[in-house]
Amino acid sequence: MEFLPIFLNVRSQNCVVVGGGEVAYRKAVLLDRAGARLRVVAPKICEPLEKLVLAGAGEMHIRAFKESDLDGVFLVVAATDDETVNQQVSELAKNRGLPVNVVDKPELCSFIVPSIVDRSPVVIAISSGGTSPILTRQLKEKIEALIPATYGRLAMLLGKFRGRVKSVVTDFTSRTRFWEKLLSGPMPGMVLAGDEVAAWRYIEKQLGESDQLAVQGEVFLVGAGPGDPDLLTIKALRLMYEADVVLYDRLVSKEIMLKVRPDAEKIHVGKARANHSVPQEQINEMLVRLAKEGKKVLRLKGGDPFIFGRGGEEIDRLAQEKIPFQVVPGITAASGCAAYAGIPLTHRDCSQSVRFVTGHLKDGSIDLDWDSLAKEHQTIVFYMGLVGLEKICESLISHGAEPDLPIALVQQGTTETQLVLRGTLATMPALVLANEVKAPTIIIVGRVVALQSKYAWFRKEALLEDSAD
Ligand SMILES: C[S@@+](CC[C@H](N)C(=O)[O-])C[C@H]1O[C@@H](n2cnc3c(N)ncnc32)[C@H](O)[C@@H]1O
């Protein structure tokens, strides 16, 4: 993050705008809307700016900028078309420890002014850190279209009830539930439709019944997909924002965790291969305990929770304890990695079925039905198969698969570090040995893998293939 996003209270504070043209006017309008006392300095000041300053009983100095213009000032904006003046204002302000913005010159700024969607008192600020004003403008247009113009009225109404709700519903978790229930019910619709009286009555009624609000904990078992945060489902995103506490795995990326409600408690529970940082039984017990405390608990897992994710064991304990839960599927690594590698998992010409298999070694062996796995016209996806790769290739060949059967290994699929290794059953073990492969990886075996040379679309350049392929 290049700049820290903050909202500054400039009400009744002296704010200097150096410059008297259209750009200076636009900045002055913003400062004026936030209640600042304007001091405008420029040899020439355009009419609208002059009117604005006079209407707000601000100061106008029709002359060149002087250092003393910064005396008694809270914040500084330079918006002249003279680079030397802009530079001078920036240096002098920084020397005095004053926040300074020089329009369109991020390198001279200690703060930048974001693009805003204003539904006061709700204000959404958007910034590209000075890299692309057009991008922020497009984002602003999208958000403007999404948020009804009357949204601010909803915030104002809620603000009026804030103190009362706090004194009536004294427990923090119950109060959170009260607001959540209120905001997911019919009340916001009443305000947005202009019927604030009905909304007011509705809130009063809910407040009267708030003692019946039992604090009921719940668990959301949610699949976070294989890595790309854009592959999260809409439901996953919603629950990630509702949860009070999150238990997450190693496979859930930092980018995905950034989408969790910022004030939610976040507990990392492992698990790297052969390094289960929190044992499964302990995770199950944590889920039960936290839900019994009345919390909304998000159990966030890589991929899909019901595919090699031990999700069944976790909900089994919850069911025993009669704790309510929801399961939200995620895109499993096989689908995500195959799609991003450009390998269709089935194809009418060469693969009529697909099998997801664990390649996890137990006591040095992989206990699988090799005869059926070695058959043609199917695709086999091995999860957790890197350590046993040599054994997998050998076993398939010794049970009748052609040594030239195509195989791909996808490393960190769907992410910016995705790498695809493509070879045959005969060549893949050497290819993997010769390259430093990083977890997590998935292995795809079958004739469909050959199509990757035509269908690759994501990080096409990140491909290693053996020369015999
Ligand atoms: C314990 S399993 C969990 C699978 C997960 N529940 C799912 O549905 O994808 C972990 C294995 O999934 C595979 N995996 C998960 N994410 C992956 C990714 N982004 N790229 C490659 N393989 C991945 C790897 O084989 C890894 O060892």
The ligand as an ORCA input file, in Angstrom:
! r2SCAN-3c Opt
* xyz 0 1
  C      -5.337    -31.434      1.699
  S      -5.628    -31.252     -0.007
  C      -6.913    -30.113     -0.003
  C      -7.673    -30.085     -1.277
  C      -8.742    -29.045     -1.291
  N      -9.758    -29.318     -0.322
  C      -9.352    -28.883     -2.672
  O     -10.545    -29.169     -2.856
  O      -8.635    -28.453     -3.568
  C      -4.231    -30.334     -0.491
  C      -3.777    -30.637     -1.918
  O      -4.582    -29.953     -2.867
  C      -3.795    -29.651     -4.007
  N      -3.840    -28.198     -4.215
  C      -4.550    -27.294     -3.519
  N      -4.403    -26.064     -4.029
  C      -3.579    -26.187     -5.078
  C      -3.044    -25.274     -6.026
  N      -3.343    -23.964     -6.004
  N      -2.216    -25.752     -6.982
  C      -1.907    -27.056     -7.033
  N      -2.392    -27.957     -6.175
  C      -3.218    -27.553     -5.219
  C      -2.390    -30.140     -3.723
  O      -2.279    -31.434     -4.265
  C      -2.382    -30.176     -2.224
  O      -1.391    -31.076     -1.745
*
